[in-house]
C-alpha cells in the first residue's frame, strides 16, 4: 500500500476566497454569516446565510467562460486553481492518465435550473438554454476541473449529500493507496442558497431563524441552537502518493492515513438518534489506519447546529472514545462558516490540515449556553495552542451517509 499525502489546498468560503484568509478568520472566531442580500428574502422564514463575497467570475475567466459555469462550478474551479498552484505541480511533467478528479456537489447547479424553469414559464421552450444540463448536473465541477487541467485519469462525483467532501477525499486516498493513480484533485463545492432552497428547508424547520443576529445563528452544541445556516463555497485538495510527491520535491502539507464510511440505514433526513452510523464510520477509519482511540488529538465535528445531529455525534464520539472523549478537543467550524453542504468536508479537511501543521485548534463560537447532553470539550473559549499529531474529521449527510477521514502531521 502506498502512503498518501496532501500537497495543495484551495478554498472559496464566506470567510475568504483563499486558504490563508479563511484560516486567519477561522482562528479569530469570525462569523461568515450575514443577511442575504443577493436576492429578495422578504417572504422567507430564514433571511441569513453564509454568502461568498468578493468573487467575480467574469473578472477571473472572462464573461463568456463564466456564463457557462454555474456558481458551484465557479467555486470548485477557483479552489482547484489555488490548490494546483500551491502544490507546485508541473502539469507538463505529469502522467495525465494517472491524474484524476474526485469532486462532488450535493445539489449541483440549482440556480441554473431555477433560472431556466422561469424562462420556460415566461418565454417558452425555445428560450431555454442549451447549456442547462451541462451546467446543472452535479458532476459539472469535476468535469470542468478535469478539462481545465487535462486530468485524464479517473473522474468521479460522489453524491453523498453533506458528506461529499470526505467521501471524495477518502475515495481518492484509496485510489492512490492502491496504486491506481499518482495525483488526485479531491473535495466538494456547493452554491445552493436560493429562494427555493430557503423555502424548502425553512418549511422543514431545519434552518435557524435568528435573523436579527446572523453572526450568532450557527451555534453547535449550544442549548439554544435552532437549526443550521445554509452556506456556500468549495474546498479542494491535491492528494499524491508520497513517492510521487518526494520525487518532484513537492510541499508536503499533511498525510492522509485513514478513511471510514457507513450508512445509518435509519431515516432520509434525520440522524440516527444514537449516532450509530457516525460511530461506525469513525471506528472504521481508526481500524483501517491501525490506530487506537487514544491516538487522536483533535476532532473536527460535523456539528451543524441541529438538536438531534449535534447530540447524536456527541454520543458517537463518547461511544468510540469512552472516557478519553473528554480529553479530546472537538471543534465545530460550522459555527463560523455555516453549513456548506457538499463543500463542508473539503473545507473542514483544509482547516484540520492547518491545525495539525500549526498546532492550534480553531474555536467553536456561539457556545454560550452549554447543552448538558453535549458535554465534551468544544473549545468555546477561543483558538487553543496545543501539540497535535493526528486529527479526525467527520462529515454526515441526508440519507444516512457517514464518512470520516484521518489526517496526520507529516514529519
PyMOL commands that set and color helices and strands:
alter all, ss='L'
color gray80, all
select helices_A, chain A and resi 19-27+57-61+63-67+71-87+91-93+96-98+110-123+125-127+132-136+140-149+161-177+195-203+214-216+242-247+276-288+293-295+307-326+334-337+341-358
alter helices_A, ss='H'
color red, helices_A
select strands_A, chain A and resi 4-12+34-35+48-49+99-104+155-156+183-190+233-241+254-263+298-300+329-331+360-361+384-385+390-397+401-408
alter strands_A, ss='S'
color yellow, strands_A
deselect
rebuild
show_as cartoon
